[in-house]
Amino acid sequence: MSPLPAFVSRLPWPLPAVLAWALAWLLFSVLGRMGLPLGLALAAGVLAGVAASLWGDTRWRRIFIAAGFPLSLLASGLGTGVPAWAWLAPLALLALLYPLNAWRDAPLFPTPAGALAGLPAHAPLPEDAHVLDAGCGLGHGLRELRRAYPTAHLFGLEWSWPLRVAAGLLCPWAMVRRGDIWRADWTGYDMVYLFQRPESMPRAWQKAVQEMRPGSWLVSLEFPVPDVPPVASLQLEGDRRVWIYRPAPPQPVA
């Protein structure tokens, strides 16, 4: 996948929305000039806007991005005579791609290439370790975990079923399933990897402490656990870090 979403996420608001609307209008105009029916050109434009809405970092900003193109088209008068299905298509896609009850978690931003390269030096795992990417999206984190731990058994958990299907196809060597990361049992994993929100980290830490076995690891890209000192951290490009925690230290041998 292109690193464009991560780049857009660093732009000040409302530039991500303006960029999304411009792309939707460009696609609509190009397809119209190619002679496609107005309904199909509109559907392509609004679907592009819905896909770009994942660049928004809050629920309302995603709605704002997704609705911008069709509302501006309607206001311009160019949408007169467009079939109803073309207006409903983006709403259906948004609900399928990113269900409303998952909007409290992180948006779809990929783990950068090479972000976890130094992880084994600070968080060693046995060859047959079980590693979970909690909220795996399209599988970028799974691919980076595979590079870091080539002999580990990798698991992905994703609530959006289209993203879960895509991650399973892109990462056939991992076991990817659909599920809620907060309801899933973390007991059997040697490491849980997260790229969530800052406000999600206290909840993730509490869950890790309650469920993960001694000697396991909790790894977070970019966002630390408040008031909990990490075992180590990896400095990435800019101010980004990978934070490494041990929810329960190894038990001493009797």
C-alpha positions as CSV (number, residue, x, y, z in Angstrom):
1,M,0.0,0.0,0.0
2,S,1.1,3.6,-0.7
3,P,2.3,5.6,2.3
4,L,-0.1,8.4,1.2
5,P,-2.6,8.0,4.1
6,A,0.2,8.4,6.7
7,F,1.4,11.5,4.9
8,V,-2.1,12.9,4.8
9,S,-2.6,12.2,8.5
10,R,0.2,14.6,9.3
11,L,-1.4,17.5,7.4
12,P,-3.1,20.2,9.4
13,W,-6.9,20.1,9.3
14,P,-8.8,20.8,7.0
15,L,-6.2,20.0,4.4
16,P,-7.0,16.3,4.4
17,A,-10.6,17.1,3.6
18,V,-9.7,19.6,0.9
19,L,-7.4,17.0,-0.7
20,A,-10.1,14.3,-0.5
21,W,-12.7,16.5,-2.1
22,A,-10.2,17.6,-4.9
23,L,-9.4,14.0,-5.7
24,A,-13.1,13.0,-5.8
25,W,-13.9,16.0,-8.1
26,L,-11.0,15.1,-10.3
27,L,-12.1,11.5,-10.7
28,F,-15.7,12.6,-11.4
29,S,-14.5,15.0,-14.1
30,V,-12.2,12.6,-15.8
31,L,-14.7,9.8,-15.9
32,G,-17.4,12.2,-17.2
33,R,-15.1,13.4,-20.0
34,M,-14.5,9.8,-20.9
35,G,-18.2,9.4,-21.7
36,L,-19.3,7.4,-18.7
37,P,-22.9,7.8,-17.5
38,L,-23.4,10.5,-15.0
39,G,-24.5,8.0,-12.3
40,L,-21.3,5.9,-12.6
41,A,-19.0,8.9,-12.6
42,L,-20.8,10.2,-9.5
43,A,-20.6,6.8,-7.8
44,A,-16.9,6.6,-8.4
45,G,-16.3,10.1,-7.0
46,V,-18.3,9.6,-3.9
47,L,-16.8,6.1,-3.3
48,A,-13.3,7.8,-3.6
49,G,-14.4,10.3,-1.0
50,V,-15.6,7.6,1.4
51,A,-12.3,5.7,1.0
52,A,-10.4,9.0,1.7
53,S,-12.6,9.6,4.8
54,L,-10.4,7.2,6.7
55,W,-7.8,9.9,6.7
56,G,-9.9,11.8,9.2
57,D,-8.8,11.3,12.8
58,T,-12.2,11.7,14.4
59,R,-15.6,10.3,13.7
60,W,-17.1,13.7,12.6
61,R,-14.1,14.6,10.4
62,R,-14.6,11.3,8.5
63,I,-18.2,12.1,8.0
64,F,-17.2,15.6,6.9
65,I,-14.7,14.2,4.3
66,A,-17.1,11.6,3.0
67,A,-20.0,14.0,2.6
68,G,-18.1,16.9,1.1
69,F,-18.1,15.8,-2.5
70,P,-21.7,14.7,-2.9
71,L,-23.0,17.7,-1.0
72,S,-20.9,20.1,-3.2
73,L,-22.1,18.3,-6.3
74,L,-25.7,18.6,-5.2
75,A,-25.3,22.3,-4.5
76,S,-23.7,22.8,-7.9
77,G,-26.8,21.4,-9.7
78,L,-24.7,18.8,-11.6
79,G,-26.2,16.0,-9.6
80,T,-29.7,16.5,-11.0
81,G,-31.1,13.3,-12.5
82,V,-28.6,11.0,-10.8
83,P,-30.1,7.7,-9.7
84,A,-30.7,7.2,-6.0
85,W,-28.3,4.2,-5.7
86,A,-25.4,6.4,-6.6
87,W,-26.1,8.6,-3.5
88,L,-26.5,5.6,-1.2
89,A,-23.5,3.7,-2.4
90,P,-20.9,5.7,-0.3
91,L,-22.9,5.3,2.9
92,A,-23.1,1.5,2.4
93,L,-19.4,1.3,1.7
94,L,-18.5,3.4,4.7
95,A,-20.6,1.2,7.0
96,L,-19.0,-2.0,5.6
97,L,-15.4,-0.8,5.5
98,Y,-15.4,0.8,8.9
99,P,-18.3,-0.1,11.1
100,L,-19.6,2.5,13.5
101,N,-18.9,0.6,16.6
102,A,-15.2,0.4,15.6
103,W,-14.8,4.2,15.2
104,R,-13.6,4.5,18.8
105,D,-10.4,2.8,17.8
106,A,-7.7,3.9,15.5
107,P,-8.3,5.0,11.9
108,L,-6.7,3.0,9.0
109,F,-3.1,4.2,9.1
110,P,-0.4,1.7,8.1
111,T,2.7,0.6,10.1
112,P,5.6,2.2,8.3
113,A,8.1,-0.1,6.5
114,G,11.0,-0.9,8.8
115,A,9.4,0.5,11.9
116,L,9.8,-2.8,13.9
117,A,13.2,-3.8,12.6
118,G,15.0,-3.2,15.9
119,L,12.3,-4.8,18.0
120,P,13.9,-8.3,18.5
121,A,17.0,-6.7,20.2
122,H,14.8,-5.3,23.0
123,A,11.9,-7.9,23.0
124,P,13.3,-11.3,22.1
125,L,10.8,-14.1,21.5
126,P,11.2,-17.9,21.2
127,E,11.0,-19.4,17.7
128,D,7.4,-20.6,18.1
129,A,6.1,-17.5,19.7
130,H,2.5,-16.4,19.2
131,V,2.2,-12.7,18.2
132,L,-1.0,-10.7,17.8
133,D,-1.5,-7.6,15.7
134,A,-4.6,-6.2,17.4
135,G,-6.4,-4.1,14.8
136,C,-4.4,-5.3,11.9
137,G,-6.2,-3.3,9.1
138,L,-4.7,-4.3,5.8
139,G,-1.8,-6.2,7.3
140,H,1.0,-3.7,7.3
141,G,1.9,-4.4,10.9
142,L,1.7,-8.2,10.3
143,R,4.3,-7.8,7.5
144,E,6.6,-5.8,9.7
145,L,6.2,-8.3,12.5
146,R,7.1,-11.1,10.1
147,R,10.3,-9.4,9.1
148,A,11.2,-8.9,12.7
149,Y,10.2,-12.4,13.9
150,P,10.3,-14.8,10.8
151,T,9.7,-17.9,12.9
152,A,6.8,-16.6,15.0
153,H,3.2,-17.6,14.5
154,L,1.4,-14.4,13.6
155,F,-2.3,-13.6,14.2
156,G,-4.3,-10.6,13.1
157,L,-7.6,-9.3,14.6
158,E,-9.7,-6.8,12.7
159,W,-13.3,-5.7,13.3
160,S,-14.1,-4.5,9.7
161,W,-14.8,-7.6,7.7
162,P,-13.7,-6.2,4.3
163,L,-10.3,-5.2,5.8
164,R,-10.1,-8.6,7.5
165,V,-10.6,-10.3,4.1
166,A,-8.1,-8.1,2.5
167,A,-5.5,-8.7,5.2
168,G,-6.0,-12.4,5.0
169,L,-5.4,-12.3,1.2
170,L,-2.3,-10.0,1.6
171,C,-0.9,-12.0,4.5
172,P,-1.7,-15.7,3.8
173,W,1.0,-16.9,6.2
174,A,-0.9,-15.2,9.1
175,M,-4.1,-16.3,10.8
176,V,-6.4,-13.3,10.4
177,R,-9.9,-13.3,11.8
178,R,-12.6,-10.8,12.4
179,G,-13.2,-9.7,16.0
180,D,-13.2,-7.0,18.7
181,I,-9.7,-6.6,20.1
182,W,-11.1,-5.6,23.5
183,R,-13.3,-8.7,23.8
184,A,-10.6,-11.1,22.5
185,D,-8.5,-13.1,24.9
186,W,-4.9,-12.1,24.9
187,T,-3.8,-14.9,27.3
188,G,-2.1,-17.1,24.7
189,Y,0.1,-14.5,23.1
190,D,3.8,-13.8,23.7
191,M,3.4,-10.3,22.2
192,V,0.5,-8.0,21.4
193,Y,1.3,-5.2,18.9
194,L,-1.0,-2.1,18.7
195,F,-1.2,1.0,16.6
196,Q,-4.2,2.6,18.3
197,R,-5.1,6.0,19.8
198,P,-3.5,7.8,22.9
199,E,-6.8,7.4,24.8
200,S,-6.8,3.6,24.1
201,M,-3.5,2.9,25.8
202,P,-4.7,2.8,29.4
203,R,-7.3,0.3,28.5
204,A,-4.8,-1.8,26.5
205,W,-2.4,-1.8,29.4
206,Q,-5.1,-2.8,31.9
207,K,-6.1,-5.7,29.6
208,A,-2.5,-6.8,29.1
209,V,-1.8,-6.8,32.8
210,Q,-5.0,-8.8,33.5
211,E,-4.7,-11.4,30.7
212,M,-1.1,-11.7,29.3
213,R,1.2,-14.3,30.8
214,P,4.5,-13.6,32.6
215,G,7.3,-12.7,30.2
216,S,5.0,-11.5,27.5
217,W,5.4,-8.1,25.6
218,L,3.0,-5.3,24.8
219,V,4.3,-3.1,21.9
220,S,2.7,0.2,20.8
221,L,3.6,2.3,17.8
222,E,3.7,6.0,18.5
223,F,1.5,6.1,21.6
224,P,2.9,5.3,25.1
225,V,1.0,4.0,28.1
226,P,0.5,7.0,30.4
227,D,2.5,6.9,33.7
228,V,4.0,3.5,32.9
229,P,7.7,3.4,32.2
230,P,8.6,1.3,29.1
231,V,11.2,-1.4,29.1
232,A,12.6,0.2,26.0
233,S,11.7,2.3,23.0
234,L,12.8,2.6,19.4
235,Q,13.3,6.0,17.8
236,L,11.8,6.3,14.4
237,E,11.8,9.1,11.8
238,G,10.7,12.4,13.3
239,D,9.3,12.2,16.8
240,R,7.6,8.7,16.4
241,R,8.6,5.9,18.7
242,V,7.9,2.2,19.3
243,W,7.1,1.7,22.9
244,I,7.9,-1.7,24.5
245,Y,6.3,-2.9,27.7
246,R,6.3,-6.0,29.9
247,P,2.9,-6.3,31.5
248,A,4.1,-9.1,33.8
249,P,7.8,-9.8,34.3
250,P,9.1,-13.4,34.0
251,Q,8.5,-15.5,37.1
252,P,11.7,-16.5,38.8
253,V,12.7,-20.2,38.6
254,A,12.2,-21.9,41.9
